[in-house]
Amino acid sequence: MPSITVELTETQIKGLEYAAVSPQDWADNALTNRARIANDEIVQTAMNWYLDNGVQVPATREAIVADAFTRGIVKTAAVRQQEAEAEQAAMMEAQGV
């Protein structure tokens, strides 16, 4: 299973200890919940695509998320940003800027 490691200063840890009983539990909850929200969005986007295109829906949420990336229904934020930057550069070049 992938792991995410974050390094904080002593001051940042003190701030989290002030805000939460357990900084680790708070971080785990924040990351897990954000991932759940993103996966819900991916599933909804993919379901709409499947229905619009008459494609059989995979059997599990995990399979839907994986399939959505494989088919290009969704892209990572990094890929979307690269595409937007390339589009912006092309527009600027076309305008002679």
Helices and strands as residue ranges (DSSP letters): H 10-19, H 23-53, H 61-71, H 77-94
